[in-house]
Amino acid sequence: MEQDLDRGLADFLKAQRGETSFYEFARRTGVARSVLQRIEYRQQGATLKHVAQIAHRLNYPVEVVLALSSAKSTTPNCGDQSS
């Protein structure tokens, strides 16, 4: 289950980041670039603090990010991208 959540969160972050650089995405989310890279490349699991920070900065409820991360299907890009 934990590996599924890590994979789901990595997929969610990839979908949200799109073609944006890790540097710019880190600036947008408030999470260090190196941490985002390690999470996306599944070299590190995310802490609840990181998930909450990312969710807040991307205008998602934490529950939605966790639900999308635990879903087996591809995660949609449905957050507010205007920030």
Sequence and secondary structure as in RCSB ss.txt:
>XXXX:A:sequence
MEQDLDRGLADFLKAQRGETSFYEFARRTGVARSVLQRIEYRQQGATLKHVAQIAHRLNYPVEVVLALSSAKSTT
PNCGDQSS
>XXXX:A:secstr
 HHHHHHHHHHHHHHHHTTS HHHHHHHHTS HHHHHHHHTTSS   HHHHHHHHHHTT  HHHHHHHHH SS  
   S TT 
